Amino acid sequence: MIPIAEAAQDFLAQKRIAVTGVSRNPAGHGSNAVYQRLRERGYEVFAVNPNAETVEGDPAFASLTAIPGGVDAVVIGTRPEHADATMREAIALGITRVWMHRAFGGGSVSPTAATLGRGNGVTVIDGGCPLMFGPTSDGGHRFMCRMLKVTGKVPRKV
């Protein structure tokens, strides 16, 4: 297991990142906030939503497989029951970095998806948010990160 800060740094060093669960109706969707911030900070991001043709003014893709040229990392922002299928697809595509988003509540974390990924050589960050770390962070997210580490919603090691 490696410290969360190290795993987050490695994840955010990737430039082509897919974000699942990006909604056509962005209000209140964590995936949309992650997608927007990554795009603003210069990442090449790809929205994955099988029920939309466009989100946030960009093309949406039905799956990870549908993204031209593939991606280096994935943020899972869907309900946890969809995380296992996304993890299987990431493994099949050779994607070795997956972040399951969680702030409060269960978020997108699936223990079975985390176990599956780790068993197949994937670095799985099972909690927290990419906006809590490094070049994508802001004061509010960093504060939330400290608080959520205390409650275990942000793992200290992955």
Residue pairs with C-beta under 8 A, 6 or more apart in sequence:
1 157
1 158
2 123
2 157
2 158
3 156
3 157
4 125
4 128
4 133
4 149
4 154
4 155
4 156
4 157
4 158
5 133
7 123
7 125
7 158
8 125
8 128
8 130
8 132
8 133
8 134
9 133
9 134
10 97
10 123
11 73
11 97
11 99
11 123
11 125
11 130
12 130
12 133
12 134
12 135
12 136
14 71
14 72
14 73
14 97
15 43
15 44
15 72
16 43
16 44
16 46
16 69
16 70
16 71
16 72
16 73
17 38
17 43
17 44
17 45
17 46
17 71
17 72
17 73
17 74
17 75
18 45
18 46
18 47
18 48
18 61
18 64
18 67
18 71
18 73
18 74
18 75
19 31
19 34
19 35
19 38
19 45
19 46
19 47
19 48
19 74
19 75
19 77
20 31
20 48
20 49
20 64
20 74
20 75
20 76
20 77
20 78
20 82
20 86
21 29
21 30
21 31
21 48
21 49
21 76
21 77
21 78
21 79
21 82
21 108
22 29
22 31
22 32
22 35
22 47
22 48
22 49
22 52
22 55
22 56
22 60
22 77
23 29
23 31
23 32
23 49
23 52
23 55
24 49
24 51
24 52
24 54
24 55
26 32
26 33
26 36
26 55
26 56
29 77
30 77
30 101
30 103
30 107
30 129
31 75
31 77
31 78
31 101
32 55
32 56
33 131
34 75
34 77
34 101
34 129
34 130
34 131
35 45
35 47
35 55
35 56
36 56
37 130
37 131
37 136
38 45
38 130
38 136
39 45
39 56
39 58
41 135
41 136
45 58
46 61
46 67
46 71
47 55
47 56
47 58
47 59
47 60
47 61
48 60
48 61
48 62
48 63
48 64
48 67
49 55
49 60
49 61
49 62
50 62
50 63
52 60
53 59
53 60
54 60
61 67
63 89
64 70
64 71
64 74
64 86
64 89
64 90
64 93
64 95
65 89
65 93
70 93
70 95
71 95
72 95
72 97
73 95
73 97
73 98
73 99
74 86
74 90
74 95
74 97
74 98
74 99
75 98
75 99
75 101
75 130
76 82
76 83
76 86
76 87
76 98
76 99
76 100
76 101
76 108
76 113
77 101
77 108
78 86
78 108
79 108
80 100
80 106
80 107
80 108
80 109
80 110
80 113
81 110
83 100
83 108
83 109
83 110
83 113
84 110
84 112
84 113
84 116
86 98
86 113
87 98
87 110
87 113
87 114
87 116
87 117
87 122
87 124
88 116
90 98
90 117
90 122
91 116
91 117
91 120
91 122
95 122
96 121
96 122
96 123
97 122
97 123
98 113
98 117
98 122
98 123
98 124
98 125
99 124
99 125
99 128
99 130
100 107
100 108
100 109
100 110
100 113
100 114
100 124
100 125
100 126
100 127
101 107
101 108
101 128
101 129
101 130
102 108
102 109
102 126
102 127
102 128
102 129
102 153
102 154
103 128
103 129
103 144
103 148
103 153
104 148
104 153
107 127
107 153
109 126
109 127
111 126
113 124
114 124
114 126
117 124
118 124
123 158
124 158
125 155
125 158
126 155
126 158
127 148
127 152
127 153
127 154
127 155
128 145
128 148
128 153
128 154
128 155
129 141
129 144
129 145
130 136
131 137
131 138
131 141
132 141
132 142
132 144
132 145
132 154
133 145
137 145
145 154
148 154
149 156
